[in-house]
Amino acid sequence: MERAYKFRIYPNKAQKLLLAKTFGCVRFVYNYYLAKRIEVYKAEGKTLSYYDCNKDLTSLKQELEWLREPDKNALQNALRNLDSAYKRLFKNHSGFPKFKSKKMHEYSYRTNNGNNDASIMFCGKYIKLPKLGMVKTRDKQIPQGRILNATISQVPSGKYYVSLCCTDVEPQQYEKTGSVIGLDLGLKEFAITSNGDKI
């Protein structure tokens, strides 16, 4: 079973600066490759894949050194998000991907746990995140299972949050009561139980 845990985090000044840079770089990469995909389609009638964009991102980092500062997974996930938006366009006709604005209500990026599962860790009063290091939290809830990825966000009020996506979470076991109940699904009521409860 997978489960998400959301924590409020309290980054220090240096971490806030790096977060602001990361949000900006993620937005830049998304917009840059959206424009590039449009340009290539108009010129050659074909679209760039995630792998084409990711390969090009490596050379773009050589030109724009400031793209090397944030977490590389955050930039790659921006490309994955763009690729998913294109797939939804062709599969579900969900509308053409839009450029991301600086005036967004919420800033966020997603980063992945490394192969050794040690780049994202919950450490009591701190959460370890790639590039940011140990970020303070006051939440006492302990995430269960293995951490797959983390989404770091900043809401309009200026507060910061991290959502940890965990896998291999043991489902909660309920006590066996030995009793049996019948359900009747209907139109007027969603469901009526055999003991008379209406839902």
C-alpha positions in Angstrom: 0.0 0.0 0.0 1.2 3.6 -0.7 0.4 6.5 1.5 1.3 10.2 1.6 2.3 12.2 4.7 2.3 16.0 4.8 4.5 18.0 7.1 5.0 21.7 7.7 8.8 22.5 7.4 10.8 25.5 8.7 13.7 26.1 6.3 16.5 28.5 7.4 17.5 31.5 5.3 20.0 29.6 3.1 17.4 26.9 2.5 14.7 29.4 1.7 17.0 31.0 -0.9 17.8 27.6 -2.5 14.1 26.7 -2.5 13.3 30.0 -4.3 16.0 29.2 -6.9 14.7 25.7 -7.3 11.1 26.8 -7.8 12.4 29.3 -10.4 14.6 26.8 -12.2 11.8 24.2 -12.4 9.5 26.8 -13.9 12.2 27.9 -16.3 12.9 24.3 -17.5 9.2 23.5 -18.0 8.6 26.7 -20.0 11.9 26.4 -22.0 11.1 22.9 -23.2 7.4 23.6 -23.8 8.6 26.4 -26.1 11.2 24.2 -27.7 8.6 21.4 -28.3 6.3 23.9 -30.0 9.1 25.3 -32.1 10.3 21.8 -33.2 6.7 20.7 -34.1 6.1 23.8 -36.2 9.5 23.4 -38.0 9.6 19.6 -38.4 6.1 18.3 -37.7 7.4 16.1 -34.8 7.4 16.3 -31.1 10.4 15.9 -28.7 10.2 13.1 -26.2 11.1 13.2 -22.5 14.4 11.6 -23.3 15.2 14.2 -26.0 14.5 17.0 -23.6 16.5 15.3 -20.8 19.5 14.8 -23.1 19.3 18.5 -24.2 19.0 19.6 -20.5 22.5 18.2 -19.8 24.0 20.5 -22.5 21.8 23.4 -21.3 23.3 23.1 -17.9 26.8 23.6 -19.4 25.6 26.9 -20.9 23.5 28.1 -17.9 25.5 27.3 -14.8 22.8 28.4 -12.4 20.8 25.3 -13.5 23.3 23.2 -11.7 22.5 24.7 -8.3 19.1 23.0 -7.6 18.4 19.3 -7.2 18.7 17.6 -10.6 15.7 15.3 -9.9 13.5 18.4 -9.6 14.5 19.5 -13.1 14.0 16.0 -14.5 10.6 15.8 -12.9 9.6 19.1 -14.5 10.3 17.4 -17.9 8.3 14.4 -16.8 5.4 16.7 -15.9 5.6 18.3 -19.3 5.7 15.0 -21.0 2.6 13.8 -19.0 0.8 17.0 -20.0 1.5 16.2 -23.7 0.3 12.6 -23.3 -2.9 13.8 -21.6 -3.4 16.2 -24.6 -3.3 13.4 -27.1 -5.0 10.7 -25.0 -7.7 12.6 -23.2 -7.9 15.9 -25.2 -7.3 17.7 -21.9 -6.1 21.0 -23.5 -2.7 22.2 -24.6 0.0 22.5 -21.9 0.2 26.1 -20.5 3.3 28.1 -19.7 3.9 28.4 -15.9 3.7 32.0 -14.6 5.8 33.6 -11.9 2.5 34.7 -10.3 1.4 31.2 -9.4 -0.5 30.8 -6.1 1.6 27.9 -5.0 5.2 26.9 -5.9 6.3 23.3 -5.8 8.7 20.7 -7.1 9.1 16.9 -6.7 12.3 15.1 -5.9 13.0 11.4 -5.8 14.8 9.2 -3.3 18.2 7.9 -4.5 19.0 4.3 -5.2 20.3 3.8 -1.7 17.1 5.3 -0.2 19.1 7.8 1.9 18.7 11.1 0.1 15.2 11.7 1.6 14.9 10.6 5.3 12.7 11.4 8.2 14.9 12.1 11.2 12.7 13.0 14.2 12.5 16.8 14.3 14.1 17.1 10.8 13.5 15.8 7.3 16.6 15.3 5.1 16.1 16.5 1.5 18.4 16.5 -1.5 20.6 19.7 -1.7 18.7 21.2 1.2 20.1 18.9 3.9 18.3 18.7 7.2 15.1 20.9 7.3 13.4 21.5 10.6 9.8 20.1 11.2 7.7 20.0 14.3 5.4 17.2 13.3 5.5 14.1 15.5 3.7 11.8 13.0 6.3 9.2 11.8 5.9 8.1 8.2 5.6 4.3 7.7 7.2 2.3 4.9 9.8 3.3 2.4 10.0 6.9 1.1 9.7 7.1 -2.8 9.7 10.8 -3.3 9.0 14.2 -1.8 7.0 17.2 -3.0 8.2 20.5 -1.5 5.7 23.4 -1.8 5.3 27.0 -0.7 1.7 28.3 -0.3 0.6 31.9 -0.7 0.9 32.6 3.0 4.6 31.9 2.7 4.5 28.6 4.7 6.5 25.6 3.4 5.3 22.0 3.3 6.7 18.6 2.3 4.6 15.6 1.2 6.4 12.3 1.5 5.0 9.5 -0.7 5.7 6.1 1.0 5.3 2.6 -0.3 5.2 -0.8 1.5 2.9 0.7 4.1 1.2 -2.0 6.2 -2.6 -1.5 6.0 -4.4 -1.0 9.3 -5.8 -4.3 10.6 -9.3 -4.1 12.0 -10.6 -6.4 14.8 -12.8 -9.3 13.6 -16.3 -8.8 15.1 -17.9 -11.9 13.6 -21.0 -9.9 12.6 -22.4 -9.7 9.1 -24.1 -6.8 7.4 -25.9 -6.4 4.1 -25.8 -3.4 1.7 -28.4 -2.3 -0.7 -27.3 0.3 -3.3 -30.1 2.5 -4.6 -30.9 5.7 -6.5 -32.6 7.7 -3.7 -30.1 6.7 -1.1 -26.5 5.8 -2.0 -26.6 2.7 0.3 -28.9 1.3 3.0 -27.5 -1.2 5.5 -29.4 -4.2 6.7 -29.6 -2.7 10.2 -31.3 0.5 8.8 -28.5 3.0 8.4 -28.8 5.2 5.3 -25.8 6.7 3.6 
